[in-house]
Amino acid sequence: MTSSIAKLKHVAEVFKKLNSDFTVQQIGMLLEVAVCENGITMPELVEATGMSQGGVSRNVKMMSSYIEQFPGHKPVVQGFKILETKQDLNNRRCLSVSLSEKGKGIMERVTAILLEKE
């Protein structure tokens, strides 16, 4: 049991290195997206996580890449850059969410940690 807890601690450190403010809610969303290799729509993500539509939208934005511009300043790219959104092929009114290359790398590290022999 101690080694299992140590693995979870190591996984938590991976997320903390990504951003010290990374929340449990965001980890849950990331895992939901990761298990859907072809992406998951925003409505499906709302249903899978039990979060509100606004909560899912805010978290997806934060975990994606977006441009923020303030008056008199240059545009700045924000976000964790671990998710990507694109128009869903089956429903053009929905966005599909998938892992970015950076997100795939993080999930590969997490998987490697969890599969380590005890």
N, C-alpha and C positions, 0 to 999 in steps of 0.2 A: 504494500500500500504506500509506503514511503516513497518508492521510486515513481509511482504514478503521480503522486502529489508534486514531486520534483519536476516531472515532465510538464505538468500543468503550470508550474511556476515558470519554467523555461519558456513555454508558449506565451504566457502573460508578458514576459520580458520582450519577446519579439514585437508584440503590439505596443508596448511602452516605448520601444525604440522608434517605432513608426511615428507616434505622437503621444506624449505623456497624458493628453486629455482624451485618448481613445476610450470610448465607453463600452460597457457590456452590451448595450443595445446595438452599437455599431458592429461589435464582434458577431453578434447573432445575425445581423443582416449580411455581413460578409460571408458567413458560413452558409446562409440560405442561397446566396448568389453562387458560391463556389460549388454547391452540389448540383446546380443546374448548368451543365456545361454549355448549353446553347443559349444561355441567358434566361432571365425571368422578367416578366412584365412588372411594371409598377403596381397594378392592381393585385397581381399574384403575390408580390412582396408584402403588400399591406395585409393580405389574408394570412400569409405564412408567418409573419412576425407578430400579428395582433396589434400593430402600431397604427396610428391614424395616418391618413393620406398625407397630411402636412408633415408629420414626423418622418415618414419614409422619404418624402421629397427633400426635406432639409438634410437628412443624413446622407442620402445618395449624393446630393450636391456637395456636401462636405467631403465625402470620400471619393468624389470624382475630381475633375479639373475644371475650374471655371475662372472667368476673368472678372476682376473687380476694378472699377475705376471711380476715383473720387475727383471732384472738380479741382482742376489745377494740378493734377498728378498724372503720371504715366499709368497705363493699365498694368495690373499685377495679376499674375496667374496664382490662384489660390487652390486649396484642396489637398487631400492626401494622395490623389492620383492612383488609387488602387481599383477604382471602378470606372467603367465606361458606359455611356448611354447612347442608344441609337433608336431610330424609329423601328417599331416592331414590324416585321414582314407580314404578319397575319392581320394586324389591326393598325392602320396608319395613325390612328389617334392615340396610341399607347407608345410609351417608351419601353425599350427592352434594356435591362441592366445586366452587364457581364463583367468579369474580372479584366482589368488591364494587364499588361505584361508585368508591371510592378506587383499587382495583386496576385497574379499567378505565382510569382517568385516568393511572395510571403506565404502563400498557402503551401508551396512546396517545402519551405522551411518548417512550417508547422507540422506537416505530414511526416517529415523526416524525424522530427523530435518525438512524435507520438509512436513511430514505428521502431525507435531505438530499442535494442534488447536490454532487458533489465539486468 
